[in-house]
Amino acid sequence: MSQEQPREDAPEDGISMDELTEVLADATGETPEEIERGAEALDFDPPSEATVLDE
């Protein structure tokens, strides 16, 4: 269905999902597990379906 990257793989110019989860957990004071549960509750469209705005 969606074209998500494997969690372990980092994009060429970014951080991995696990690293992002750790950063968010540190910044919010939540546990990585709480961050992941919250993310699962969100409904994101894949970038290929995103609306592009030209401002």
The first five atom37 places (N, CA, C, CB, O) and aatype in JSON, in Angstrom:
{
  "aatype": [12, 15, 5, 6, 5, 14, 1, 6, 3, 0, 14, 6, 3, 7, 9, 15, 12, 3, 6, 10, 16, 6, 19, 10, 0, 3, 0, 16, 7, 6, 16, 14, 6, 6, 9, 6, 1, 7, 0, 6, 0, 10, 3, 13, 3, 14, 14, 15, 6, 0, 16, 19, 10, 3, 6],
  "atom_mask": [
    [1, 1, 1, 1, 1],
    [1, 1, 1, 1, 1],
    [1, 1, 1, 1, 1],
    [1, 1, 1, 1, 1],
    [1, 1, 1, 1, 1],
    [1, 1, 1, 1, 1],
    [1, 1, 1, 1, 1],
    [1, 1, 1, 1, 1],
    [1, 1, 1, 1, 1],
    [1, 1, 1, 1, 1],
    [1, 1, 1, 1, 1],
    [1, 1, 1, 1, 1],
    [1, 1, 1, 1, 1],
    [1, 1, 1, 0, 1],
    [1, 1, 1, 1, 1],
    [1, 1, 1, 1, 1],
    [1, 1, 1, 1, 1],
    [1, 1, 1, 1, 1],
    [1, 1, 1, 1, 1],
    [1, 1, 1, 1, 1],
    [1, 1, 1, 1, 1],
    [1, 1, 1, 1, 1],
    [1, 1, 1, 1, 1],
    [1, 1, 1, 1, 1],
    [1, 1, 1, 1, 1],
    [1, 1, 1, 1, 1],
    [1, 1, 1, 1, 1],
    [1, 1, 1, 1, 1],
    [1, 1, 1, 0, 1],
    [1, 1, 1, 1, 1],
    [1, 1, 1, 1, 1],
    [1, 1, 1, 1, 1],
    [1, 1, 1, 1, 1],
    [1, 1, 1, 1, 1],
    [1, 1, 1, 1, 1],
    [1, 1, 1, 1, 1],
    [1, 1, 1, 1, 1],
    [1, 1, 1, 0, 1],
    [1, 1, 1, 1, 1],
    [1, 1, 1, 1, 1],
    [1, 1, 1, 1, 1],
    [1, 1, 1, 1, 1],
    [1, 1, 1, 1, 1],
    [1, 1, 1, 1, 1],
    [1, 1, 1, 1, 1],
    [1, 1, 1, 1, 1],
    [1, 1, 1, 1, 1],
    [1, 1, 1, 1, 1],
    [1, 1, 1, 1, 1],
    [1, 1, 1, 1, 1],
    [1, 1, 1, 1, 1],
    [1, 1, 1, 1, 1],
    [1, 1, 1, 1, 1],
    [1, 1, 1, 1, 1],
    [1, 1, 1, 1, 1]
  ],
  "atom_positions": [
    [[0.83, -1.18, 0.0], [0.0, 0.0, 0.0], [0.88, 1.24, 0.0], [-0.95, 0.0, 1.21], [1.02, 1.89, -1.04]],
    [[1.48, 1.6, 1.14], [2.36, 2.77, 1.13], [3.77, 2.33, 0.79], [2.33, 3.5, 2.5], [4.11, 1.14, 0.87]],
    [[4.59, 3.28, 0.4], [5.95, 2.98, 0.0], [6.92, 3.46, 1.06], [6.28, 3.61, -1.36], [7.8, 4.28, 0.78]],
    [[6.76, 2.96, 2.29], [7.61, 3.39, 3.38], [8.97, 2.73, 3.27], [6.97, 3.07, 4.73], [9.1, 1.6, 2.78]],
    [[9.99, 3.45, 3.73], [11.32, 2.88, 3.79], [11.41, 1.95, 4.97], [12.39, 3.99, 3.87], [10.69, 2.14, 5.95]],
    [[12.26, 0.94, 4.91], [12.5, 0.15, 6.11], [13.01, 1.07, 7.22], [13.52, -0.99, 5.84], [13.75, 2.01, 6.94]],
    [[12.62, 0.81, 8.46], [12.95, 1.68, 9.57], [14.45, 1.85, 9.76], [12.34, 1.15, 10.84], [14.89, 2.91, 10.23]],
    [[15.24, 0.87, 9.42], [16.68, 0.95, 9.66], [17.41, 1.81, 8.64], [17.26, -0.44, 9.66], [18.49, 2.32, 8.92]],
    [[16.85, 1.97, 7.46], [17.53, 2.68, 6.38], [17.36, 4.18, 6.52], [17.0, 2.22, 5.03], [16.26, 4.69, 6.71]],
    [[18.48, 4.89, 6.43], [18.44, 6.35, 6.46], [18.44, 6.86, 5.02], [19.64, 6.94, 7.26], [19.15, 6.32, 4.18]],
    [[17.66, 7.89, 4.74], [17.72, 8.48, 3.4], [19.09, 9.12, 3.18], [16.6, 9.52, 3.2], [19.85, 9.35, 4.12]],
    [[19.39, 9.39, 1.94], [20.7, 9.95, 1.59], [21.04, 11.21, 2.38], [20.74, 10.26, 0.11], [22.19, 11.38, 2.78]],
    [[20.07, 12.08, 2.61], [20.36, 13.37, 3.24], [19.61, 13.55, 4.56], [20.01, 14.49, 2.29], [19.32, 14.69, 4.94]],
    [[19.3, 12.47, 5.26], [18.52, 12.6, 6.48], [18.9, 11.57, 7.53], [0.0, 0.0, 0.0], [19.97, 10.96, 7.48]],
    [[17.99, 11.4, 8.48], [18.22, 10.44, 9.55], [17.2, 9.32, 9.42], [18.13, 11.12, 10.94], [16.18, 9.46, 8.74]],
    [[17.47, 8.21, 10.07], [16.56, 7.08, 10.02], [15.33, 7.35, 10.87], [17.26, 5.79, 10.48], [15.32, 8.28, 11.68]],
    [[14.3, 6.55, 10.7], [13.09, 6.7, 11.5], [13.39, 6.44, 12.97], [12.0, 5.73, 11.0], [12.82, 7.11, 13.84]],
    [[14.26, 5.5, 13.26], [14.61, 5.23, 14.66], [15.33, 6.43, 15.27], [15.5, 3.98, 14.76], [15.07, 6.78, 16.43]],
    [[16.22, 7.05, 14.51], [16.92, 8.25, 15.0], [15.93, 9.39, 15.22], [18.02, 8.68, 14.02], [16.03, 10.11, 16.22]],
    [[15.0, 9.56, 14.31], [13.99, 10.61, 14.46], [13.13, 10.36, 15.7], [13.1, 10.69, 13.2], [12.82, 11.29, 16.44]],
    [[12.75, 9.12, 15.91], [11.97, 8.78, 17.1], [12.72, 9.14, 18.36], [11.61, 7.28, 17.1], [12.13, 9.69, 19.3]],
    [[14.01, 8.84, 18.41], [14.83, 9.17, 19.58], [14.91, 10.68, 19.8], [16.24, 8.58, 19.43], [14.8, 11.15, 20.93]],
    [[15.11, 11.43, 18.72], [15.19, 12.89, 18.83], [13.87, 13.45, 19.34], [15.54, 13.52, 17.45], [13.86, 14.3, 20.24]],
    [[12.76, 12.98, 18.79], [11.45, 13.45, 19.24], [11.19, 13.08, 20.69], [10.35, 12.88, 18.35], [10.63, 13.88, 21.45]],
    [[11.58, 11.89, 21.08], [11.4, 11.46, 22.47], [12.19, 12.35, 23.41], [11.82, 9.98, 22.65], [11.68, 12.77, 24.45]],
    [[13.43, 12.64, 23.06], [14.26, 13.52, 23.89], [13.66, 14.92, 23.98], [15.69, 13.6, 23.32], [13.67, 15.54, 25.04]],
    [[13.15, 15.42, 22.86], [12.62, 16.78, 22.82], [11.3, 16.93, 23.57], [12.43, 17.22, 21.38], [11.0, 18.0, 24.11]],
    [[10.5, 15.87, 23.6], [9.18, 15.97, 24.21], [9.09, 15.38, 25.61], [8.18, 15.29, 23.34], [8.12, 15.61, 26.32]],
    [[10.11, 14.63, 26.0], [10.07, 13.98, 27.31], [9.25, 12.7, 27.31], [0.0, 0.0, 0.0], [8.99, 12.13, 28.37]],
    [[8.83, 12.25, 26.15], [8.08, 11.0, 26.04], [9.04, 9.87, 25.73], [6.99, 11.11, 24.94], [10.19, 10.1, 25.35]],
    [[8.56, 8.64, 25.89], [9.39, 7.49, 25.54], [9.29, 7.25, 24.04], [8.95, 6.22, 26.34], [8.33, 7.68, 23.4]],
    [[10.28, 6.57, 23.46], [10.18, 6.23, 22.04], [8.89, 5.44, 21.73], [11.41, 5.41, 21.61], [8.3, 5.61, 20.66]],
    [[8.48, 4.59, 22.65], [7.26, 3.81, 22.43], [6.03, 4.72, 22.36], [7.08, 2.78, 23.55], [5.14, 4.49, 21.54]],
    [[5.98, 5.75, 23.2], [4.87, 6.7, 23.16], [4.86, 7.47, 21.84], [4.94, 7.68, 24.34], [3.81, 7.71, 21.26]],
    [[6.05, 7.84, 21.37], [6.16, 8.54, 20.08], [5.65, 7.64, 18.97], [7.64, 8.96, 19.8], [4.88, 8.09, 18.12]],
    [[6.05, 6.38, 18.96], [5.63, 5.45, 17.91], [4.12, 5.21, 17.95], [6.37, 4.13, 18.04], [3.49, 5.15, 16.9]],
    [[3.55, 5.07, 19.14], [2.09, 4.88, 19.24], [1.36, 6.11, 18.72], [1.68, 4.59, 20.7], [0.34, 5.98, 18.04]],
    [[1.87, 7.29, 19.04], [1.24, 8.51, 18.54], [1.34, 8.62, 17.03], [0.0, 0.0, 0.0], [0.4, 9.06, 16.37]],
    [[2.48, 8.22, 16.48], [2.66, 8.27, 15.02], [1.73, 7.3, 14.32], [4.12, 7.97, 14.66], [1.23, 7.59, 13.23]],
    [[1.51, 6.14, 14.92], [0.61, 5.16, 14.31], [-0.82, 5.68, 14.24], [0.65, 3.85, 15.1], [-1.58, 5.29, 13.36]],
    [[-1.18, 6.56, 15.16], [-2.54, 7.11, 15.19], [-2.76, 8.18, 14.12], [-2.83, 7.68, 16.57], [-3.9, 8.51, 13.8]],
    [[-1.67, 8.73, 13.57], [-1.78, 9.76, 12.54], [-1.94, 9.13, 11.17], [-0.55, 10.69, 12.57], [-1.39, 8.05, 10.91]],
    [[-2.67, 9.78, 10.31], [-2.89, 9.27, 8.96], [-2.19, 10.2, 7.97], [-4.42, 9.17, 8.64], [-2.74, 11.23, 7.58]],
    [[-0.97, 9.83, 7.57], [-0.19, 10.63, 6.63], [-0.36, 10.08, 5.22], [1.29, 10.64, 7.03], [-0.39, 8.87, 5.01]],
    [[-0.46, 10.99, 4.26], [-0.44, 10.58, 2.87], [1.01, 10.43, 2.44], [-1.19, 11.61, 1.96], [1.87, 11.2, 2.87]],
    [[1.29, 9.45, 1.59], [2.66, 9.31, 1.1], [3.04, 10.52, 0.25], [2.82, 8.01, 0.28], [2.17, 11.15, -0.35]],
    [[4.33, 10.86, 0.19], [4.76, 12.03, -0.59], [4.29, 11.99, -2.03], [6.27, 12.13, -0.56], [4.03, 13.04, -2.63]],
    [[4.17, 10.81, -2.6], [3.73, 10.72, -3.99], [2.29, 11.19, -4.18], [3.86, 9.29, -4.48], [1.88, 11.49, -5.3]],
    [[1.51, 11.26, -3.09], [0.13, 11.72, -3.17], [-0.06, 13.12, -2.6], [-0.77, 10.75, -2.43], [-1.19, 13.6, -2.49]],
    [[1.02, 13.77, -2.23], [0.95, 15.09, -1.6], [0.57, 16.18, -2.61], [2.28, 15.44, -0.93], [0.86, 16.07, -3.8]],
    [[-0.07, 17.21, -2.1], [-0.38, 18.38, -2.91], [0.84, 19.29, -2.92], [-1.64, 19.13, -2.36], [1.38, 19.61, -1.87]],
    [[1.26, 19.69, -4.1], [2.44, 20.55, -4.24], [1.97, 21.99, -4.4], [3.32, 20.11, -5.45], [1.16, 22.3, -5.27]],
    [[2.5, 22.86, -3.55], [2.17, 24.28, -3.61], [3.35, 25.04, -4.18], [1.78, 24.83, -2.21], [4.49, 24.82, -3.76]],
    [[3.11, 25.9, -5.12], [4.17, 26.72, -5.7], [3.94, 28.15, -5.24], [4.19, 26.62, -7.27], [3.12, 28.87, -5.81]],
    [[4.68, 28.56, -4.21], [4.49, 29.9, -3.64], [5.53, 30.86, -4.13], [4.51, 29.85, -2.14], [5.52, 32.03, -3.75]]
  ]
}
